[in-house]
Amino acid sequence: MNTTTASVPSSTAPLHDLLYERFIAPCANKTESRLGIELEFPLIDLAGRPEAADVPYRLMQVLIDEQGFVPYEHDRQGRLTGVEHPTALDRVVFEYSVHMVEFSLAPCHSLLDASARFSGYLAALNRFLAAHGWVISGFGLHPHFDHLDTSPIDIAHYAMLRRFLAMRQDRTAFHHLDFFAVANASQVHVDCKPERMVRVVNLLSKLDCVMPLLFANSPQRYRDAAADDYVCVRDHYYQASTIGLNPGSIGPYARPFDSLEELLDGVAQAALWYIKDAEGRYIYFSPRPLHGYLSHDSIDGFRVHADGSTEPVRFAPHPDHLVYLKSFKHVTLSRYHTIEVRGICQQPVAGAFAPAAFIAGCLAELERCESILAHLFTHGSNTAWRLLATQDRLRSVLPVAALREAALALVACAQAGLARRGLGEAVLLGDLAERADTLLCPALQGRQRLRDGLSLDELIVANAVL
């Protein structure tokens, strides 16, 4: 391979020190009362046309005209792809494709305040979309995922990402080159002090095994629901992608940690897979776990130029590259100096804030929540339990009565924790107690409604109701 070469000085700084300074030290003064919310939703043409036409590109202007947003991001053709509110600091952007809209809500003390802002934004957007036969609705997998034009928006980062995702050659049934365009998540960022970090990560990692019982909303298919064995297929898309070549970058942490040192070991299992050169150009490469990254004298990759062309390049790893670490673990430390929870499917719109409220409530009753989970999962790894949950198979290995009891206890725990927070946020849990009692997550509820004769379009409209 003919390559250009860039060399930079190496460093002997211990990796744990670098990770501590990046992810943990900045959390020393956290109040632990704030949460950040990122909500990804499918943008759906009710006519089912694969091409997006021009309707999505007119969407951001609605928020400028009606909600006081200002331009934040454009693609390389000058089209508006993201806006920001100048005082609330909320952002609304296309995430990878125009078929997905992300609402990134600024860190908040009150989930009710964030929910009210979100509702205003979404109502304005859906009023505009309704006039054109489109809607933003609540699904963890785009209902038209199997016949969309899922090519990314014309932004340098997504052009690089798509090339990276195309590197994997051993493609399984779940391989989808543009799965980022169709898999919609509900992500929560939690403030946490260093002295509580291990305990909180352990709890959230164990809670991740239960989340699909209440929140799974990405079935494998919609049109042939009777043949579907999955309720949370997003996990399998990640596993089958180039990202999944490094298991340390995806899924839950398998075992609890006993110390910050062990937690940092877990973080170091995630892979670096891109950097930028001195001119700001992306270089992507096969995933390299962070724990061994700096030991390489050089790494071969591909530099992406402004015109979209690529060239082979050889570069020397450097500690400064740590800023490009992007983990897709379901629970991990983030560059925002938070604990990020990212393994949750997007919910029907009316319940969009239920995952964040559930997490906030459980953390406010941490010891009680730990006890419930310890009695439910007495053996096995988080990885194994989560895999069963994505296929709705927990009930095949655990007594249904025990699952129901634990799910109801966790919802009650969240309600008590939200009452402790004293902000009236328990209302955001919505129908979670009913889901726990029936063990019917949104994916199973939707599947049943389709079997009962509801059309897919009718389900889409129902899931869009605020």
N, C-alpha and C positions, 0 to 999 in steps of 0.2 A: 504494500500500500504506500503510495507516495503521500507524504504528509508535510505540512508546515509545522514548525516546532516553536513553542513558546516556553521559556524556562523562567521560573521564579524561585526565590530562595526558600529552602525548607525550614521547618521549625521543630524544636524538640519539646515544645510545651505539651504537657500531658493532656490527652484528649478530655479526661474528666474535668480538668480545670477550665478548658475552653467551653465545655458544655455547661458547667456550673455558672460561669460568668454570663453565658448567653441566655440560658433558660431559667435559672433559679435565683441568682443574686438579685435581679431586678424585681423579684416578687416580695422582697423583704418588707416593703411598706404597704402591701395590699390590704384593703379593708375587708375582703372576702364577702362583700355584699353586692358586688356588681356582676352582671352577666352580659355577654355579647351574643347576639343572635344572628345567624345567617340562614336564610330560608330560600331554597331553590324550588322553582315551580316550572312545570311544563307550560309552554305557550302553544295553544292548540287551535288549529284550523278545523272547525267543525265539519267542513266539507272533506277533510281527510286528504287534501292535496299535498304531495310530497314537497313541492317547492314553496318557499316562504313568501315569494312576491315582495311587495314593499310595505305591507302592513306592520311587521315588526319594527322596521326602521323608523316608523313614525311614532313609535310608542314612547320613547324618551322625551319627545317634545311635549307630550301630554303632561308629564310631571313638571316640566319647566313652566308651562302655561298655567297649570291649575294648582300646583303644590309648592311653587317657589324654589324648585331645584335649579341648579346651574350645570352646564356641561362639565363632564369629568373625563370622558374617554371617547376617542374616535378611532375608527379602523383606518387602515392605510389608504382607503379611498375617500376619507373625510366624513364618513357616515357616523352619526352619533350612536355610540354603543354603551354609554354609561353616564349617569348623572349623580350629583351629590347635593344634599341639602346643606346650605351654608351655615345654618345655626344648629340644627339637630345632628349634623354630620352623618346622617344616614346615606347610604349609596344604593343605587339600583343599577344593575349592569346585566348585559348578556353574559352568561357563563358558558364559554366554549362555542356555543351555537346560538342563533337567534331563536331556537326552539326551547331555550331555557332562560328564565329570568331569575336573577338572584337579588334578594333584598338583604343587604348587609346593614344591620341596625346597630348604631353606636352603643358602646357599653352603658348599661343602665342599672339603677338601683331598683326600679319598679318595672316588672314585666307588663303591668297594666298600661303604663305610659307607652312602652314600646309597641304593645299590641294596638293601642289606639292610633298611633302614627301609621303603622303598617296598614290598618284597615282603611285609613283615608287614602293612602297611596293606591292600594289595590282596587278600591271602589272606583277611583278616577280612571285607572287603566282599563278595568273591565267595562265601564260605560263606553269608552272609546271602542274597545274591541268588539262589543256586542253589535255595533252598527256595521261591522265588517264580517260578521260570522266567525269571530275568534273568541277565545276565552283563556284566562289564566286559571287553572284548576289544580286540585291537590292530589297528586299521585307521586309515588316513589319511582315509577317507571313511566315514561311518556306513553300514553295509550296508543299512539301511532308509531311507536319505536321501530316497528319492523318494515316500514316503507317510507321513512322520512329521508330527505336529503340532509344528512347530519354533518356535512362539511363544516369546519370551524369558521368563525368570523375572521376577517382579514386583519389579525393582530399578530405581531411577531411571536409572542409567547405561545399562542395556540398553534401557529404554523410549526414551531419547534416541537411542541407537545405531540402533534399528530405524527410527525416523522419519528419521534421516539416510540410512540405506541405501535408504529408499523414495523419495529425491529423484531418483534417476537415471531418466530417461524413455526413453533409447535402449537398450532391453533386448535382449541377445543370447541365444543358446541357453544360455550359461553363467550368465545372471543368476539368482541365487537370493537372495531377500530375506533369508532367515535362514541364509545359508551358514555363519555363525559357529557355528550349532548342530550342523553336520554335518562340518565340515572340521577334522580333529584333527592337531595338530602336535606335534613333539618339539623343544623349544627349549632352547638352551644359552647360558648367560652366561659370558663369559670375562673374567677380570681381565687388565688389560694396562697397562703403563706408557706414558706419553705418547710416549717416544722410540721405542717399537716399534709404536705404534698403526697408522701408515700401512702398514707392512709386513704386519702381522697382518690388517688389513682387506683388503688386496689379496690375500693368500693365501686367506682364507676366501671372498672373492668369486669367485675362480677355482675354488676347490674346490666352490662351489655349483653349478657347471656339471656336475660329476661326480656329485654327491650322488644324483640320481635313478637312476643306474646301479646303485647299491647299496641305496638306501633308499626309492625311490618305492613308495607303497602306497595311492594313491588313484586307482583306475581310474574311468572315466566311468560305468560301470555294472557291476552284478554279475550280473543275471539274463540278460543277453544278451551274455555275455563275448566271443563271437566277433565282435561288431560294434564292439568297443571299440578306439579308436585311441590312448587316453591311459593313462599310468601315473601321472601326477602332476597331477591335474585341479585341485588346490587353487590353483595359480597362476592358472588361468583364471577361477576364481570371483572372486578379488581383482580381476583386470583388468576383469571385467564389472560390478563393483559401483561404487557412488558413490566409494569410495576410489580406484578405478582411473581416475577422471576426471583425477587428477593422476599421471602416470606416475612422477614423482619420489618417490612414496610407496610404490611396490611394486617387486617383483622385485629383481634384483641390480644393483649399480653396473656400468654398461656398460664402463668403462675403469678401469685402475689409477690411483691417486693418486700424485703425486710429493712432496707435502708436507702438513703439517697444514692449511695454508690451503686447499688443494684439497679435502681431506677435509671440512672445515667447509662449503665450497661445496656438496659433495654432500649433507651433512646438511640444508642450507638449501633444497634442492629439495623436501623433504618438506612436506606441507601441514598447516596447522592447520585443523580443521574443527569444533571445539567449544571453548567456554570455560565458566567459571562466573561468574555475577554476584556482587555483594557479599553476597547472601543465600544463596549456594550453589546457585542454580538453574542448570540447564544451558541454554546457548544453542548451537544448532548452525547451521551455515551451509555453503554450497557450499565445497569445499576451496580454500584459499588458500595457495599456496606460501609458505613462511616467508621466502624471500629478498625478497619484495615486500610482505609482510604489514604491516610497520610504516609503509610509505609511503602507505597508505590513510588518508584522513581519517575515514572511517566504513565500516562493513560492515553489511549487512542480514542478519538471521538470524531464528531462531525460539526464543523462550524456552519451556521446558517447565515447567509448574506441577506441584505435588504431586498434583493430581487427574488428571494426564495430559493436560490441555488445553494448547494452545500459543497464543502470540500473536506477531505480528511484532515485532521489536525492532531498533533501530539502535544500534550501539555503536562506540566508538573503539578501535582496536587499541592495545595497550600492551605494553611489554617483559615485564611480569609474566605475560603470556599464554603465554610460552615454556614454562611448566611443563605446559601442556596438549598440547605437541607429541607426537603418537603416530604414529611411522613404522611402516610395514609392509614396509620393505626387508628383504630376506633376511639381510643383514648390515648392522648399523648401530650407532651409539652409543646407549646406553639411559639412562634416568633413574636406573638403579641403578649408574651409573658403571662399566659393563661394555661389552664388545662383545657384542651380542646376535646369535645365529644362529637364524633363525626360519623358514627355508624348507624344513624337513625334515618329511616325513610321519611320523605315528606308526607304530611298528613292531609286529609281533606281540609280545605281552607278554614272551616269553622273551628277545627282543632289544631291550627298551626302552632299555637304556643303551648300545647299540652306537653310535648317533650321537655321544653325548657322549664315549665312549671313543675313537672314531675321530678326533674333532676334537682332543681332548687329546693323543693320540699324534702326530698330524701337526704340531701346534704345537711339540711337543718336538723334532721333527726338521724344523724349518721350512725350512732351506736345501735339504735333500734333497727335501722335498715341492715346493718352488718349482721345482726342476729338472725333476721328473717332469711337472708341469703345463705348464711352458714347452715341453717337447718334444711334448706332446700337442696343445696349442692354440697354433699358430704364427701365427694370424691371426684376425680376426673379433672381435666383441664378446661379453662375458659374457652379455648379454641374448639374443643370437641363439643361442649355444650352449645356454643354459638352456632356451629354447623348444624346441629340437630334443630335448633330454633329456626334457622332460615328455611327449613323444609317442613315446619310445623310438626316435628317429630319428637318434641319434648314429651308429649303425652304418650308416646309409645314406650318410653323408658322410665318415666316417673308417673306415679298415680295421678290421675286427673284431679282427684279431690285435693291432693297436696299442691298441685299447680294452682288450682283455683284459690285455695287458702292463702298461698304465698302471694299471688297476684293481688288479691283483695287486701292483704296485710300491707303490701308495698304502697298501694294507692292510699290506704288509710294513713300510712306513715308520711306520704307526701302531703296529704291534707293537713296533718298535724304540723308538719314543718312549715308549710306556707302560713298557717295560723300563727306560728311562732314569729315568722318574718313580719307579720302585722301589716301587710300592704293590700289585703283583700284579693290576693292572686289565686286563691283556690278555685275561683270561678273558671279559670283558664284550663283546669283539668277536664272540663266538659264531661263527656260520657265515659271517662276512663274507668269508673267503678263498674259500669255496665259491661265494658269490654272485659274487665277482669272476671266478672261473675260468669260470663258466657264463654270466656276464652276465645273471643272473636276479634281479631285485629282488623284494621281496615281492608287488608287484602282478602281475608275470608268473608268479611261483610260484603264487599264488592262482588266477590265470586258468587255468593249466594243470591245476590240481587240480580245478577246476570242470568243465573240459572232459573230464577223465578220469572224471567221474561223482560226485565228492564233492558233497554238497548244501551249500547256503549255510549252513544251520544247523551242519553238521559243520565247515565252515571257520571259522565264528565260534567254536565251542568249541575248535578246534585253536589258534586265534590267542590264546586266553585262557590257555593253559597257561604257568605261571611257569617 
